[in-house]
Amino acid sequence: FQSLRVILEEKITVNRERVAKLRRDNGETVIDQITADQIVKGMRGMRALVNETSTLDPYSGIKFRGLTIPECQARLPKKHNQPLPESVYWLLLTGDIPTPSQAEELRSELASRASLPQHIEDMLNSLPKSLHPMVQLSIGVNSLCEGNQFDKAFKSDCKRADYWKSALEDALNLVAKIPRIAAIIYRNAFKDGKICAPSQSCDLAENLGRMLGWDDPNFFELLRLYLTLHSDHEGGNVSAHTTHLVGSGLCDVFRSYSSGLNALAGPLHGLANQEVLKWLIELWKIVGDNPTEDDIRKYVEGTMKKGQVVPGYGHAVLRVPDPRFLIELEYKKNYIQNDPLLNIVELCYKVIPDMLKQQGKAKNPYPNVDAGSGALLHHYGLREYEFFTVLFGVSRAIGCSASQVWDRALLLPIERPISLTLESLEELVQQA
Ligand code: FCX
């Protein structure tokens, strides 16, 4: 942990100087324009945020600190064939590929922080089982804010330049503890409520899998992949942006990310993975184990006729099949012999893009990460799809908390754009 802090301190000094130079030399330089369309259509394509941890290209997809996911898989310290989630976290925090001993240092640090205060476990156990798992997760993460280091620093005479240190402390606690919150929610909502303790010797993925109740190394391997794939998706997506926005008012990472989790719980965003599996299971029931392309077409037409979106397809930024979805398919090819539901996922990929192109509305007719993630979990026996977005939330804590450390490190101010009434927008358009 000490070495992580030292490395960050050095990098933060350098990056603060970069910000100062940028502002001094080019603070007034115009880099983009905003159209009226962008203002009424969800600010698509508007470059207006600083986010250090990852970038998203419409055609090549996500890069974590400049590395594609296949590059992460090849170069980050792994367990078996997938990167350790801890090495992904190190990469997002520092921009460096950790050495195996640095990844181990972070693994051990996070494992040592993995338990929850008893009163938080009691509070989670008292929640109604019927409360959606994402609401429970948001409550659990919010409640971690009690006694957080950031508030303590803020209320003491800590200098603003040092806020990042307490933000880092809280970020590590969030990533360490969120798997247990998720597992308690799962065991209470869908199993007998009993849960094993986190182990000091496991990585984040195995600890999560074991606390959920699995003892299958292949499932832990899938969770390693899952935690990597969902860890970050640049700063403009709904959950990352929400976390950043709330944090910009100097809320600690627990309350900021709890807000981000509520953002993730929308069906057009993270909840899509739940919606995809619900939709696929219904399709499977209708068409059976060996459907034809026409069977799939008929079902998709039904969804479109109802005016609903096809879940797991489309993206606000990507204009190609989501590389994360392609990695899911590759995982299926390498690890799973024959699974009827995953076969249906593949058949959908053959059929749906052309249908969406024909419909002519979606700017991106291709699958996103949610199109395949749920069917992989289903293969290993995790079938309660209302829980799926919780796993997304466990993973996204890695990216959102790393970003929040950098928000404080770069001394980013409170976010405060200006909204327009329709009338003022119409006037501005006339004057332009
Ligand atoms: N099925 C049917 N219609 C679709 C569609 C889909 N999968 N995706 C987009 N469209 C429609 C939109 O509803 C919109 O219709 P409208 O003009 O009548 O309002 C039109 O196509 C243009 O939308 P577009 O600009 O392509 O997409 P947006 O940037 O507005 O929205 C999302 C992007 C992802 C929200 C959209 O594609 C969608 O609803 N997809 C299904 C839900 C989903 O899978 N979400 C997960 C996304 C992602 F991975 C994540 O953030 O987690």
Boltz pocket constraint, residues with backbone or C-beta under 6 A from the ligand:
constraints:
  - pocket:
      binder: B
      contacts: [[A, 237], [A, 267], [A, 268], [A, 269], [A, 270], [A, 272], [A, 308], [A, 309], [A, 310], [A, 311], [A, 312], [A, 313], [A, 314], [A, 315], [A, 316], [A, 317], [A, 356], [A, 361], [A, 362], [A, 363], [A, 364], [A, 368], [A, 369], [A, 370]]
      max_distance: 6.0
